[in-house]
Amino acid sequence: MSLLSSFTDAQTDRRLQTIRNYTDARASAAKRLPKAIFDYVDGGAEDEVTLGRNTKAFSDLSFAPRGATWVAEPDLRTRVLGCDLSLPVMTAPCGGMRLVHPEGDLGIARAASRAGTVHVATSASGYSLEEIAQTPGQQWFQAYRFSNEDAMQSLVRRAQTAGFGALVATIDTAVAGNREKDFRNGFSYNMRINLANIARMAPRMSTRPGWVYRFMRDGMPFELPNTADLTSDGKPMELTEMTRTGKDSHSPSWQDIRWMRSNWDGPLVIKGILTVADARKAASLGADGIIVSNHGGRQLDGAPATMNVLTRIAEAVGGDVEILLDSGVRRGSDVIKALSLGAKAVLVGRYPAYGLAAGGEAGVSHVLEILRAEMIRTMRLLGCTSVGALDASWLNTEAAAAELPDLLTRK
């Protein structure tokens, strides 16, 4: 190991020691990323109403602890669609992670494996799906339609060949959400890496010379390797070009879901479920799992918080499919609340991205271990021995009744 590497590692260690929660990780990422990149990761659609609802829905719920108890070793283990997890917190599919740090999707996948959980690789990754599949541990693959049925089917077949354990179909991205911060920052839908755009963006990026150095050393990766064979010119799509409005939806249709079910040999998960009707439709088409998700508040602003619809959906289809949840998870205590209302596990996107910005793979591992420690502490304070024992009785149902009127009365 070189002297420079040792010095850099020591700097990273010191930085990570200052991160004790989600807020710290977010602040560290803001210091290390150019504003355009940070806002891309951090922001939501339009007025960010749904973004705010997601976190409020968790804070509005209170616990019902059992006193005079001692739990020596709370058991966080669970099993999701054949995958044994020692931490019921999966890393969500997030595009653009190689812009955050050169280790990008590979670093997140390795950290998830080390934590004993699943990484869900995105179609919009900065590395090819084949490269991600070669990392150790359990990997799922998330598929977009990319406005083209053939493109979607090609990705699905490649993912099957690469050995991903499950296929995740995202159904809430017919068009891109209106993320106005990206437009204000010049992070536009026709941005390409060329001299003109480099010159235009340089003043905004130069405030973070460390990031610029890493980005240039990594070859300025703004393209999506998985799309190289999906375009007319054979060149990969750019990150911001991926969801440009075209003649077709970027979300798989229900007909596409039928095709996936017939052609994918393994568990099929539908991501972007917010209604009982869609949950039942997914189950009827043979989905093995669903992810209750509003895309982290990045798509339809005004969509409900996922926690406000979770139990309604769980009661409707919980016996037919396994239920996961994302959007708004900030603390280990949030994970406990989601599991109490019917989720088998949660997915986190921004939190690992902030950890990645703060310290690469080590930063992702650090934030996942924060969540683990918070979960253990919460379960000890609750007096709960295992995540398998969690249900609505661990929440203060009377206080939540106004917000979730029909969800918490059945235990």
Buried (B, 14 or more C-beta within 10 A) or exposed (E): EEEEEEEEBEEBEEBBEEBEBBEBBBBBBBEBBBBBBBBBBBBBBBEBBBBBBBBBBBBBBEBBBEEEEEBEEBBBEBEBBEBEBEBBBBBBBBBBBBBBBBBBBBBBBBBBBBBBBBBBBBBBBBBBBBBBBBBEBBBBBBBBBBBBBEBBBBBBEBBBEBEBBBBBBBBBBBBBBBBBBBEEBEBEBEBEEEEEBEEEBEEBBEEBEEBBEBBEEBEEBBBBBBBEEBBEEEEBBBBBBBBBEEEBBBBBBBEBBEBBBEEBEBBBBBBBBBBBEBBBBBBEBBBBBBBBBBBBBBBBBEBBBBBBBBBBBBBBBBEBBBBBBBBBBBBBBBBBBBBBBBBBBBBBBBBBBBBBBBBBBBBBBBBBBBBBEBBBEBBBBBBBBBBBBBBBEBBBBEBBEEBBEEBBEEE
